[in-house]
Amino acid sequence: MSPLGQCHITNAGQSESYGGELELNYQASDTLNVYGSLGLLQTEFKSFNVGDLNLSGQAFSNAPETTAVLGALWGRETGWFVGGNVQYLGSALSRIETGGERAEMDSYVTIDAQLGYAWDSFAITGYATNLFDETYFTYLSGPEAAAAVGDPREFGVRLTKSF
């Protein structure tokens, strides 16, 4: 990126991407629902040259090989409910910078939770995202350089009306 905030966009000559996701949702009882998912992804630039820079054989930016979620929700359609989930995102390469050096962003785990009460067509929910305030990067240009940090811990209350 130039000092003026401009960027150069170039298409890869040839690339390959394949993967899949398995999602399971199990109603364990009248009040307990357990769910999870696993995603696997392989990416590769087969032919990608930008001037003197050859990125052939490298993975796509921001494309982790593994993602996973495991969670549960306890409660009934009306009345009290509580739930939470654990999310894992595997390591990934950051975007391509001038000069070709690409930083690897570490894998991370976040935990979300909710507690609420539902009645008629309404629900009020207290929630927390990234409960333990895990610090993770969504962009990293290199050690002690420019970076973007993921969402911090958030607490909130939500009122929902279903139609």
N, C-alpha and C positions, 0 to 999 in steps of 0.2 A: 504494500500500500504506500502510496506517495505521501509526502508531508501535507499535501492539500486534500487528502482523504479520497483520492481517486483510486480506482482499481482497474485491473486488466482482466478481462474474461476470455478464456480460451477453452474450446471444446477438446476433450481427449480424442485421440485418433481411434482408439478401440479400447473397450473396457468390458468387464464381466462382473456380474453380481448374481448370486443365488443364495437362497436360504429358505427358512420356513419358521413358522410359529405354531406351537401347540398350546391350546388354552383349555383348561378343565374347570368345570363349575359343578360342585357337588352339594346337593341339598341333604346334609347329614341328618337333619331332623326337622320338625316343624319350625324350630326357632334358630337353627344354625346352618349357615351357608359357608362353604369353604371353596376358595378359588385359587387358581394359579396359572401362570403361563411361563413358557420358555421359548425364547427366540434365538435362532442361530443364523449367522450371516457371514458370507465370504465375499469380499470384493477385491478387485484387482484391475489396475490400469494395465492393459496388455500393450498398448502403444500410446505413449503420451510424452511428446517432446515440445518444450516451449523454449525456443532459442537454443542455448547450450544446455539447458536443464532437461534431463531425462528422468521422468517419474515412472517409467515402465516397471512393472513388478511390484509397485507399492499399492497399499490399500487406499480406499476412498477416505476422504476427510469425514470426521464425526460419524463413523460407521463401526460401532462396537461389534465384535464377533458374537457376544453373548449378552442377552438381557433376560431378566427373570422377575416375576412378581409372585408373592405368596400372601394370601390374606384370608380374613374371615369376617363375617357379619352375623351377630347374634341379635335376635329380636323378632317381633311379629309385625304384620302390616300396620297395626295400630298399637301404641304403647311404647315402652322404652326400647332402645336399640343401642348397640355398641359394636364398633368394628375397627379394623386396622389392617395395614398391609406393610410388607417389607418389599422394597424394590432394589434390584441390583442392575447396574449398568457397567459392562466391561470396559476395559481401557480402549482408547481410540486415538488415532492420529488427528492432530489439529489441522487447520486449513493450510494450504500451500502458500508459503511466503516467498518473496523475492529472495533468490539465493538458494532455494530448494530445501533448506533445513526445515524439518517438520517435528514439532514437539509431540511427545506422547502424553495424553491426558490419562491419569490414573483411573482405575475402576472405582466405583463408590456405591454405598448403600444408603438409602434413605428410608425412614419409617414415618408413616402417616397414621393418624388415629381420629376417631369420631365418636361422639356420644350424643344421643338425641331422643326426642319424643315425637311420635307421629299420631295424628288424630284426623278423622274424616279425610280431607284431601290436603291437609297441611302437615308440615314437619318442621321442627326447629332443631338445628344441629350445631353443636360446638365441635370445632375441628382443630387439628394441628397438622401442618404439613412440615416435612423435614424436622420432625420432633426433636432430634438431638443436635440440630443445627450443624449438620455435616457440611464442610466446605469442599466444594468440587468445582472444577473448571469446565466451562462450555466452549472456551477458546483459550489457547495458550500459544504464544509465538516463540517461547523459549525461556530458559532460566533467567530470572530477574528481568523480564521483558513484559510487553503488553499481554494482558489476560482479561478474560471475562469470567466472573464467578457465578455459579448457579444460584437458584433461589434460596434465600435464607429461611430459617424457621419462621412459620407464620401461624398465629392463633386467630380464630375468627368464629363468628356465629352467623348461621345462614337460616333464613326462613324460606321454605319452599311451599308452593301451592301447585297442585296437580290439576289439570283440566281434563 
